[in-house]
C-alpha cells in the first residue's frame, strides 16, 4: 500500500474554512491534512505571521498567502520555493476599509489628495487595491497622497519619483496614528479601535470614507464583475513537482469546503447575526457568487490587480496572470 502523504495546511479561521477544521471535507486516498489555524495580522490558535513563516522558514506544506507579496516575489524569482494554486480564500472591497478622521473634512475620494494616509505597508494587498481603485475607479491619483506605512515591505521595490512615503515611528501602529491625529485617514483590514470604541461622550473620532459602503461596493462590482482577491493558496514547489496530482486535490478540497459552507445559512439561526440569512439573500441579489474557485473565472480579477501593481512600480509590466500558477492548472 502506498505511503500516506501528510501535509501541514496553514489557513485562517474563516467560515468557509470550517469544513477543514471539523473534518467535513474528504481528502482523497493517500492524502492526510494537519490543519493549522494561523492568522496573519491577528493571532489564532496556532499563531500569527502566516505569510512570513511560509516565505522565510517554509514552515508549512500548503499555506494561505497574500496575492500582492506573492506576485512581487514570483516576479523577482520565478523559481520560488512555493507555487500558487487557483484558490482565493480572502477577498475585500476597498470601499469598506478606508477610514477617515471625523474632523478631517474628508467627505469623498478626491479629498484624500495631499492628505496623510496610514497603512500597514506600501505593498500590502489591501493597500495596493485601495491605491489602484482610487486612481483607476475614482480618478484620484494615489501619487498625490502622503503614505505613512507602519511596517516594512516583504519585497524590495523602487518607489515612483515624487511619491512621498513617510514611515510611522516604530512604536506607532495605524490605530494610534489616526486616533492621535498623526494621519487624516487609514486603510486597514479591520475596524479601527477609535471607531469600534467611541470616547466617553459616545463620539467616534473615525468614520468610513463611504457612509453607504455596501451600495458603493455593489456599484464597483457591477463595473468590474468581481470581488477583489486578497489571498491565494501556495504549496511547496518540491512537493508539487514531485507529486503534481496534489495541486488539483487541494483545489478540489477548497471547492468542497466552499460547497459545505454555502449551506450553513440554510438555517436562518446558524449565525449569531440576527438577519444573517437575509444578508446572504441580499448579497446574492447584488453579487451572485462572488467566491469562484479556479483560474479561468478569476483571470480578469487577477489581471486588473496586476495592472495596479505595475502602476505602483511593484511588479514588471510584462507579468501575466498565467505566471502565477503552474501551466497544468490553467484549465481549472
C-alpha positions as a Markdown table, in Angstrom:
| # | Residue | x | y | z |
|---|---|---|---|---|
| 1 | Unk | 0.0 | 0.0 | 0.0 |
| 2 | Unk | 1.4 | 3.5 | -0.9 |
| 3 | Unk | 2.5 | 5.6 | 2.0 |
| 4 | Unk | 0.0 | 8.3 | 3.1 |
| 5 | Unk | 1.2 | 11.8 | 2.3 |
| 6 | Unk | 0.8 | 14.0 | 5.4 |
| 7 | Unk | 0.7 | 17.8 | 4.8 |
| 8 | Unk | 0.6 | 20.8 | 7.1 |
| 9 | Unk | -2.1 | 23.2 | 5.9 |
| 10 | Unk | -2.0 | 26.8 | 7.4 |
| 11 | Unk | -5.2 | 28.8 | 7.0 |
| 12 | Unk | -7.2 | 31.4 | 8.8 |
| 13 | Unk | -10.4 | 30.7 | 10.8 |
| 14 | Unk | -13.0 | 32.0 | 8.2 |
| 15 | Unk | -16.4 | 30.4 | 8.0 |
| 16 | Unk | -15.5 | 29.0 | 4.6 |
| 17 | Unk | -12.6 | 27.1 | 6.2 |
| 18 | Unk | -14.7 | 25.5 | 9.0 |
| 19 | Unk | -15.1 | 22.3 | 6.9 |
| 20 | Unk | -11.3 | 21.8 | 7.2 |
| 21 | Unk | -11.3 | 22.2 | 10.9 |
| 22 | Unk | -14.4 | 19.9 | 11.6 |
| 23 | Unk | -13.4 | 17.3 | 9.1 |
| 24 | Unk | -16.3 | 17.7 | 6.7 |
| 25 | Unk | -14.0 | 17.8 | 3.7 |
| 26 | Unk | -12.7 | 14.4 | 2.4 |
| 27 | Unk | -9.1 | 14.3 | 1.3 |
| 28 | Unk | -8.5 | 11.6 | -1.4 |
| 29 | Unk | -6.8 | 8.3 | -0.5 |
| 30 | Unk | -3.2 | 8.8 | 0.1 |
| 31 | Unk | -3.5 | 12.3 | 1.5 |
| 32 | Unk | -3.9 | 13.4 | 5.1 |
| 33 | Unk | -4.0 | 17.0 | 6.4 |
| 34 | Unk | -2.8 | 18.6 | 9.6 |
| 35 | Unk | -4.9 | 21.7 | 9.6 |
| 36 | Unk | -3.4 | 24.7 | 11.4 |
| 37 | Unk | -5.3 | 27.8 | 12.3 |
| 38 | Unk | -2.7 | 30.5 | 11.7 |
| 39 | Unk | -3.5 | 34.2 | 11.4 |
| 40 | Unk | -1.6 | 36.9 | 9.6 |
| 41 | Unk | -2.1 | 40.2 | 11.5 |
| 42 | Unk | -4.2 | 38.6 | 14.2 |
| 43 | Unk | -3.2 | 35.7 | 16.4 |
| 44 | Unk | -5.1 | 32.4 | 16.0 |
| 45 | Unk | -4.9 | 29.1 | 17.8 |
| 46 | Unk | -1.6 | 28.2 | 16.0 |
| 47 | Unk | 0.0 | 31.6 | 15.9 |
| 48 | Unk | 0.3 | 34.6 | 13.6 |
| 49 | Unk | 2.5 | 36.0 | 10.8 |
| 50 | Unk | 1.5 | 33.1 | 8.5 |
| 51 | Unk | 2.9 | 34.7 | 5.3 |
| 52 | Unk | 6.3 | 35.4 | 6.8 |
| 53 | Unk | 6.6 | 31.9 | 8.3 |
| 54 | Unk | 5.9 | 30.4 | 4.9 |
| 55 | Unk | 8.2 | 32.8 | 3.0 |
| 56 | Unk | 11.1 | 32.9 | 5.4 |
| 57 | Unk | 11.0 | 29.5 | 7.0 |
| 58 | Unk | 9.0 | 27.2 | 4.7 |
| 59 | Unk | 7.2 | 26.1 | 7.8 |
| 60 | Unk | 4.1 | 24.7 | 6.0 |
| 61 | Unk | 3.4 | 22.5 | 3.1 |
| 62 | Unk | 0.3 | 24.4 | 1.9 |
| 63 | Unk | -0.5 | 27.9 | 3.1 |
| 64 | Unk | -2.9 | 30.8 | 2.6 |
| 65 | Unk | -0.7 | 33.7 | 1.3 |
| 66 | Unk | -1.2 | 37.4 | 0.2 |
| 67 | Unk | -1.6 | 37.8 | -3.6 |
| 68 | Unk | 0.4 | 41.1 | -3.7 |
| 69 | Unk | 3.5 | 39.7 | -2.0 |
| 70 | Unk | 3.3 | 36.5 | -4.0 |
| 71 | Unk | 3.2 | 38.4 | -7.3 |
| 72 | Unk | 6.1 | 40.6 | -6.2 |
| 73 | Unk | 8.2 | 37.6 | -5.1 |
| 74 | Unk | 7.4 | 35.5 | -8.3 |
| 75 | Unk | 8.1 | 38.5 | -10.5 |
| 76 | Unk | 11.6 | 38.7 | -9.0 |
| 77 | Unk | 12.2 | 34.9 | -8.8 |
| 78 | Unk | 10.1 | 32.6 | -11.0 |
| 79 | Unk | 11.6 | 29.6 | -9.1 |
| 80 | Unk | 10.3 | 30.5 | -5.7 |
| 81 | Unk | 10.3 | 27.5 | -3.2 |
| 82 | Unk | 6.5 | 27.5 | -3.4 |
| 83 | Unk | 3.9 | 27.8 | -6.2 |
| 84 | Unk | 0.4 | 29.2 | -6.2 |
| 85 | Unk | -2.9 | 27.3 | -6.6 |
| 86 | Unk | -6.0 | 29.0 | -8.0 |
| 87 | Unk | -7.9 | 29.2 | -4.7 |
| 88 | Unk | -8.7 | 32.6 | -3.2 |
| 89 | Unk | -9.8 | 32.3 | 0.4 |
| 90 | Unk | -9.9 | 36.0 | 1.3 |
| 91 | Unk | -11.4 | 39.0 | -0.6 |
| 92 | Unk | -12.3 | 42.5 | 0.3 |
| 93 | Unk | -13.8 | 45.7 | -1.3 |
| 94 | Unk | -11.6 | 48.7 | -0.6 |
| 95 | Unk | -14.7 | 50.8 | -0.2 |
| 96 | Unk | -15.4 | 49.4 | 3.3 |
| 97 | Unk | -11.8 | 49.6 | 4.5 |
| 98 | Unk | -10.9 | 53.3 | 4.1 |
| 99 | Unk | -11.4 | 55.2 | 7.3 |
| 100 | Unk | -11.0 | 59.0 | 7.9 |
| 101 | Unk | -10.9 | 61.2 | 11.0 |
| 102 | Unk | -14.3 | 62.8 | 11.8 |
| 103 | Unk | -12.6 | 66.2 | 11.9 |
| 104 | Unk | -10.6 | 65.7 | 8.7 |
| 105 | Unk | -13.0 | 67.5 | 6.3 |
| 106 | Unk | -12.7 | 64.5 | 4.0 |
| 107 | Unk | -16.1 | 63.5 | 2.5 |
| 108 | Unk | -15.2 | 61.9 | -0.8 |
| 109 | Unk | -12.2 | 60.3 | -2.5 |
| 110 | Unk | -10.9 | 63.4 | -4.2 |
| 111 | Unk | -10.4 | 65.0 | -0.7 |
| 112 | Unk | -7.6 | 62.5 | 0.0 |
| 113 | Unk | -5.3 | 64.3 | -2.4 |
| 114 | Unk | -2.4 | 65.9 | -0.4 |
| 115 | Unk | -3.5 | 64.1 | 2.9 |
| 116 | Unk | -1.6 | 61.8 | 5.1 |
| 117 | Unk | -2.8 | 58.2 | 5.0 |
| 118 | Unk | -1.6 | 55.4 | 7.2 |
| 119 | Unk | -1.4 | 51.8 | 6.1 |
| 120 | Unk | 0.2 | 48.5 | 7.2 |
| 121 | Unk | 2.8 | 48.6 | 4.4 |
| 122 | Unk | 3.0 | 50.1 | 1.0 |
| 123 | Unk | 2.6 | 46.8 | -0.8 |
| 124 | Unk | 0.1 | 45.0 | 1.5 |
| 125 | Unk | -2.6 | 43.6 | -0.8 |
| 126 | Unk | -5.4 | 45.7 | 0.5 |
| 127 | Unk | -3.3 | 48.9 | 0.2 |
| 128 | Unk | -2.3 | 48.1 | -3.4 |
| 129 | Unk | -6.0 | 47.5 | -4.1 |
| 130 | Unk | -7.1 | 50.8 | -2.5 |
| 131 | Unk | -4.5 | 52.8 | -4.2 |
| 132 | Unk | -5.4 | 51.3 | -7.6 |
| 133 | Unk | -9.1 | 51.8 | -7.0 |
| 134 | Unk | -8.6 | 55.4 | -6.1 |
| 135 | Unk | -6.6 | 56.1 | -9.3 |
| 136 | Unk | -8.5 | 54.0 | -11.8 |
| 137 | Unk | -12.0 | 53.8 | -10.4 |
| 138 | Unk | -12.3 | 57.2 | -8.7 |
| 139 | Unk | -9.8 | 59.3 | -10.7 |
| 140 | Unk | -7.8 | 60.2 | -7.6 |
| 141 | Unk | -4.1 | 59.6 | -8.3 |
| 142 | Unk | -2.5 | 57.7 | -5.4 |
| 143 | Unk | 0.7 | 59.6 | -6.2 |
| 144 | Unk | -0.8 | 62.7 | -4.8 |
| 145 | Unk | -1.3 | 61.2 | -1.3 |
| 146 | Unk | 1.3 | 61.1 | 1.5 |
| 147 | Unk | 1.7 | 57.5 | 2.6 |
| 148 | Unk | 2.6 | 56.5 | 6.1 |
| 149 | Unk | 3.3 | 52.7 | 6.4 |
| 150 | Unk | 3.7 | 51.2 | 9.9 |
| 151 | Unk | 5.7 | 48.1 | 8.8 |
| 152 | Unk | 8.5 | 47.3 | 6.2 |
| 153 | Unk | 7.5 | 45.6 | 3.0 |
| 154 | Unk | 8.1 | 41.9 | 2.2 |
| 155 | Unk | 9.8 | 42.5 | -1.1 |
| 156 | Unk | 12.1 | 45.4 | -2.3 |
| 157 | Unk | 10.8 | 47.9 | -4.9 |
| 158 | Unk | 11.8 | 51.2 | -6.4 |
| 159 | Unk | 9.4 | 54.0 | -5.4 |
| 160 | Unk | 8.0 | 56.2 | -8.1 |
| 161 | Unk | 9.7 | 59.5 | -8.4 |
| 162 | Unk | 8.0 | 62.2 | -6.4 |
| 163 | Unk | 5.8 | 59.9 | -4.3 |
| 164 | Unk | 6.0 | 60.7 | -0.6 |
| 165 | Unk | 6.4 | 57.7 | 1.7 |
| 166 | Unk | 6.9 | 58.7 | 5.4 |
| 167 | Unk | 7.0 | 55.7 | 7.7 |
| 168 | Unk | 5.3 | 55.9 | 11.0 |
| 169 | Unk | 7.5 | 55.8 | 14.1 |
| 170 | Unk | 8.4 | 52.1 | 15.0 |
| 171 | Unk | 6.4 | 52.4 | 18.2 |
| 172 | Unk | 3.2 | 53.6 | 16.5 |
| 173 | Unk | 0.6 | 51.5 | 14.6 |
| 174 | Unk | -2.2 | 52.6 | 12.3 |
| 175 | Unk | -4.8 | 52.7 | 15.0 |
| 176 | Unk | -2.7 | 55.0 | 17.2 |
| 177 | Unk | -1.8 | 57.2 | 14.2 |
| 178 | Unk | -5.3 | 58.1 | 13.3 |
| 179 | Unk | -6.5 | 58.4 | 16.9 |
| 180 | Unk | -3.7 | 60.8 | 17.7 |
| 181 | Unk | -4.2 | 62.8 | 14.5 |
| 182 | Unk | -0.9 | 61.9 | 13.0 |
| 183 | Unk | -2.8 | 61.0 | 9.8 |
| 184 | Unk | -6.0 | 62.0 | 8.2 |
| 185 | Unk | -7.1 | 58.6 | 7.1 |
| 186 | Unk | -6.1 | 54.9 | 7.3 |
| 187 | Unk | -6.5 | 51.8 | 5.1 |
| 188 | Unk | -6.7 | 48.7 | 7.3 |
| 189 | Unk | -8.4 | 45.2 | 7.1 |
| 190 | Unk | -10.0 | 45.6 | 10.5 |
| 191 | Unk | -12.2 | 48.2 | 12.2 |
| 192 | Unk | -10.0 | 50.9 | 13.8 |
| 193 | Unk | -10.2 | 50.9 | 17.6 |
| 194 | Unk | -11.1 | 54.6 | 17.6 |
| 195 | Unk | -14.3 | 53.7 | 15.6 |
| 196 | Unk | -15.1 | 50.5 | 17.4 |
| 197 | Unk | -14.8 | 52.2 | 20.8 |
| 198 | Unk | -16.2 | 55.7 | 20.9 |
| 199 | Unk | -15.0 | 58.2 | 23.6 |
| 200 | Unk | -16.8 | 58.8 | 26.8 |
| 201 | Unk | -19.3 | 61.2 | 25.1 |
| 202 | Unk | -20.2 | 58.4 | 22.7 |
| 203 | Unk | -18.5 | 60.1 | 19.7 |
| 204 | Unk | -16.2 | 58.1 | 17.4 |
| 205 | Unk | -13.2 | 60.0 | 16.1 |
| 206 | Unk | -13.1 | 57.9 | 13.0 |
| 207 | Unk | -15.7 | 57.0 | 10.3 |
| 208 | Unk | -15.7 | 55.3 | 6.9 |
| 209 | Unk | -14.9 | 57.4 | 3.9 |
| 210 | Unk | -18.1 | 55.9 | 2.2 |
| 211 | Unk | -21.0 | 56.0 | 4.6 |
| 212 | Unk | -23.1 | 53.7 | 2.4 |
| 213 | Unk | -20.1 | 51.4 | 1.6 |
| 214 | Unk | -22.3 | 48.5 | 0.7 |
| 215 | Unk | -24.0 | 50.4 | -2.2 |
| 216 | Unk | -20.6 | 51.8 | -3.2 |
| 217 | Unk | -19.1 | 48.4 | -3.3 |
| 218 | Unk | -22.1 | 47.0 | -5.2 |
| 219 | Unk | -21.7 | 49.7 | -7.9 |
| 220 | Unk | -18.0 | 48.8 | -8.1 |
| 221 | Unk | -18.9 | 45.1 | -8.5 |
| 222 | Unk | -21.3 | 46.0 | -11.3 |
| 223 | Unk | -18.5 | 47.9 | -13.0 |
| 224 | Unk | -15.8 | 45.2 | -12.7 |
| 225 | Unk | -17.8 | 42.0 | -12.1 |
| 226 | Unk | -15.5 | 40.7 | -9.4 |
| 227 | Unk | -14.9 | 40.8 | -5.7 |
| 228 | Unk | -11.2 | 41.8 | -5.3 |
| 229 | Unk | -8.8 | 39.0 | -4.3 |
| 230 | Unk | -6.7 | 39.4 | -1.2 |
| 231 | Unk | -5.2 | 35.9 | -0.7 |
| 232 | Unk | -4.4 | 32.8 | -2.7 |
| 233 | Unk | -3.0 | 29.4 | -1.6 |
| 234 | Unk | 0.6 | 28.3 | -2.1 |
| 235 | Unk | 2.2 | 24.8 | -2.0 |
| 236 | Unk | 5.8 | 23.8 | -1.6 |
| 237 | Unk | 7.4 | 23.7 | -5.1 |
| 238 | Unk | 9.3 | 20.5 | -4.5 |
| 239 | Unk | 6.2 | 18.8 | -3.2 |
| 240 | Unk | 4.1 | 19.9 | -6.3 |
| 241 | Unk | 6.8 | 18.9 | -8.8 |
| 242 | Unk | 7.3 | 15.5 | -7.2 |
| 243 | Unk | 3.6 | 14.7 | -7.0 |
| 244 | Unk | 1.7 | 17.2 | -9.2 |
| 245 | Unk | -1.7 | 15.5 | -8.5 |
| 246 | Unk | -1.7 | 17.1 | -5.1 |
| 247 | Unk | -2.3 | 20.6 | -6.7 |
| 248 | Unk | -5.7 | 19.6 | -8.1 |
| 249 | Unk | -6.5 | 17.6 | -5.0 |
| 250 | Unk | -6.0 | 20.7 | -2.8 |
| 251 | Unk | -8.1 | 22.9 | -5.2 |
| 252 | Unk | -10.8 | 20.3 | -5.0 |
| 253 | Unk | -10.8 | 20.3 | -1.2 |
| 254 | Unk | -11.3 | 24.1 | -1.1 |
| 255 | Unk | -14.1 | 23.7 | -3.6 |
| 256 | Unk | -15.6 | 21.1 | -1.3 |
| 257 | Unk | -15.3 | 23.4 | 1.7 |
| 258 | Unk | -17.0 | 26.2 | -0.2 |
| 259 | Unk | -19.9 | 23.9 | -1.1 |
| 260 | Unk | -20.3 | 22.8 | 2.5 |
| 261 | Unk | -20.1 | 26.4 | 3.9 |
| 262 | Unk | -22.6 | 27.6 | 1.3 |
| 263 | Unk | -25.2 | 25.5 | 3.2 |
| 264 | Unk | -24.5 | 26.9 | 6.6 |
| 265 | Unk | -27.0 | 29.8 | 6.3 |
| 266 | Unk | -29.8 | 27.4 | 5.1 |
| 267 | Unk | -30.5 | 27.5 | 8.9 |
| 268 | Unk | -31.5 | 31.2 | 9.5 |
| 269 | Unk | -30.2 | 30.9 | 13.0 |
| 270 | Unk | -26.8 | 29.3 | 12.2 |
| 271 | Unk | -25.1 | 32.7 | 12.7 |
| 272 | Unk | -25.4 | 34.9 | 15.7 |
| 273 | Unk | -26.2 | 37.7 | 13.3 |
| 274 | Unk | -30.0 | 38.0 | 13.7 |
| 275 | Unk | -30.5 | 38.6 | 9.9 |
| 276 | Unk | -27.6 | 36.6 | 8.6 |
| 277 | Unk | -29.7 | 34.6 | 6.2 |
| 278 | Unk | -31.4 | 37.7 | 4.9 |
| 279 | Unk | -28.0 | 39.4 | 4.4 |
| 280 | Unk | -26.9 | 36.4 | 2.3 |
| 281 | Unk | -30.0 | 36.7 | 0.1 |
| 282 | Unk | -29.3 | 40.4 | -0.4 |
| 283 | Unk | -25.7 | 39.6 | -1.3 |
| 284 | Unk | -26.8 | 37.1 | -3.8 |
| 285 | Unk | -29.1 | 39.7 | -5.5 |
| 286 | Unk | -26.2 | 42.1 | -5.7 |
| 287 | Unk | -23.2 | 39.9 | -6.3 |
| 288 | Unk | -24.5 | 36.4 | -7.3 |
| 289 | Unk | -21.5 | 34.1 | -6.4 |
| 290 | Unk | -18.5 | 36.4 | -5.6 |
| 291 | Unk | -16.3 | 33.5 | -4.4 |
| 292 | Unk | -15.4 | 31.4 | -7.6 |
| 293 | Unk | -12.7 | 28.8 | -7.3 |
| 294 | Unk | -10.2 | 28.2 | -10.2 |
| 295 | Unk | -8.1 | 30.2 | -12.6 |
| 296 | Unk | -10.5 | 30.8 | -15.5 |
| 297 | Unk | -13.2 | 32.6 | -13.6 |
| 298 | Unk | -10.7 | 34.7 | -11.7 |
| 299 | Unk | -8.4 | 35.7 | -14.5 |
| 300 | Unk | -9.8 | 39.1 | -15.2 |
| 301 | Unk | -9.8 | 39.9 | -11.4 |
| 302 | Unk | -6.1 | 39.0 | -11.2 |
| 303 | Unk | -5.3 | 40.9 | -14.4 |
| 304 | Unk | -6.7 | 44.1 | -13.0 |
| 305 | Unk | -4.7 | 43.7 | -9.8 |
| 306 | Unk | -1.5 | 43.2 | -11.8 |
| 307 | Unk | -2.3 | 46.5 | -13.5 |
| 308 | Unk | -2.4 | 48.2 | -10.1 |
| 309 | Unk | 0.8 | 46.6 | -9.0 |
| 310 | Unk | 2.7 | 47.6 | -12.2 |
| 311 | Unk | 1.4 | 51.1 | -11.9 |
| 312 | Unk | 2.7 | 51.3 | -8.4 |
| 313 | Unk | 6.2 | 50.1 | -9.5 |
| 314 | Unk | 5.8 | 46.8 | -7.6 |
| 315 | Unk | 6.0 | 44.4 | -10.5 |
| 316 | Unk | 7.2 | 44.5 | -14.1 |
| 317 | Unk | 4.6 | 45.3 | -16.7 |
| 318 | Unk | 5.1 | 42.0 | -18.6 |
| 319 | Unk | 3.9 | 39.6 | -15.9 |
| 320 | Unk | 0.7 | 37.8 | -16.7 |
| 321 | Unk | -2.0 | 36.0 | -14.6 |
| 322 | Unk | -0.8 | 32.8 | -16.1 |
| 323 | Unk | 2.7 | 33.4 | -14.5 |
| 324 | Unk | 1.2 | 32.9 | -11.0 |
| 325 | Unk | 0.2 | 29.3 | -11.4 |
| 326 | Unk | 1.6 | 26.1 | -12.9 |
| 327 | Unk | 0.5 | 25.6 | -16.5 |
| 328 | Unk | -1.2 | 22.3 | -15.6 |
| 329 | Unk | -3.7 | 24.2 | -13.5 |
| 330 | Unk | -4.7 | 26.9 | -16.1 |
| 331 | Unk | -7.7 | 24.9 | -17.2 |
| 332 | Unk | -9.4 | 25.0 | -13.8 |
